[in-house]
């Protein structure tokens, strides 16, 4: 058997080793601790990993707490976490997880998802249609960005993770 016939199998095996753990719990709702005047909700995924001998492995069942100004929740990893969408008033939040008597905190910065989605669509046009796609995509993104109503922009948190060192 030739090596080129083994390559597809090796590639699939390598990619499956990097696959994230399946999220089997429903999305985790937040608790409002004061009036938030939220316009809706957004979600992000949160995961935990251990690192041993340079190798990173996902850990399931790590207890975590999300804390933001006026809201919180508790969950175990991996999880899809629901956060309030309050527009440009979105504040920094944090997730703290504990594993093997070690606590790790990840700061979550809100980002303008509306503008990020517009830019992602322009980048997709560049990838799919080359230089002409990049030019047309960037012009379209600029027009969309300037014509949108910024008061309706959606702010969200990026999916994130924490990494623990195995003892």
Buried (B, 14 or more C-beta within 10 A) or exposed (E): EEEEEEEEEEEEEEEEEEEEBEBEEEEBEBEEEEEBEBEEEBBBBBBBBBEEEEEEEBBBEBEBBBBBBBBBBEBBBBBBBBBBBBBEEBEEBEBBBBBEEEEBEBEBEBBBBBBBEBBEEBBEBBEEEEEEBBEBBBEBBEEBBEEEEEEEBBBBBEBBBBEBEEE
